[in-house]
Amino acid sequence: MSRILVTGSADGLGRAAADALLSAGHEVVVHARNPARAAGLRALVDHGAGLMVCDFTERDAVRRSAAELNDAPPFDAVIHNAGVWSGPAVMPVNIIAPYLLTALLRGPRRLVYLSSGSHFGGRDSTARVDWQGRSAGSYADSKLYVTTLMAAVARLRPGVLSNAVDPGWVPTKMGGPSAPDDLELGHRTQEWLAVSDEPEALTSGGYWYHRERRQPHRAVHDVGFQDRLLRALVEETGTELG
């Protein structure tokens, strides 16, 4: 059985993935951004899940949580599910927090980043990006960045299985009740990439949709863009990927 962190697991895809992994017998740590949201995770915690409470808009809070998690046994996998659709929190939550956790957490051999079909509309530029979240950020840009981070990690950490998942437009709080994709299929791929020993799940650098590997935005596997993004993230956070 694996030890797995699922960020953004108070509801939606993260909650579904955490519940399924816990029910399958894995050791799961769930995450909520504040105590009020964490209260909604009581059923999973009562069933044996660990709990991480951390506001991903606060970089110091992310650093403290990473340090606390490093004092416990290392994770086998991290599912970077937390995300927001709009507003000032887009860049802090969708790319800065997963970057910091990737840089700071010791041990995970599988990393799964939640992408989106919206990443095809992202700009392959880091110029004039408000990483601090002082104004509304572009969701499409943030998803292109996190998908590119996945590919950079796959290239720079050959011992780590790093993949990104497009869950589809599913009926979650973010997606809305009229979303046309299947919620069940929406979370199964990240679980599969986190724990399966099937040959396809043991590959790295993939952009996946419903367990089918697809071609992402052309910038994702552009090493020059990967390096520019990493430089921008290092300059912004003061933290090297390592």
Beta strands, then each sheet from edge to edge (+ up, - down):
strand 1: 3-6
strand 2: 27-32
strand 3: 50-53
strand 4: 77-80
strand 5: 110-114
strand 6: 161-165
strand 7: 207-209
strand 8: 212-214
sheet 1: 3+ 2+ 1+ 4+ 5+ 6+ 7+ 8-
end
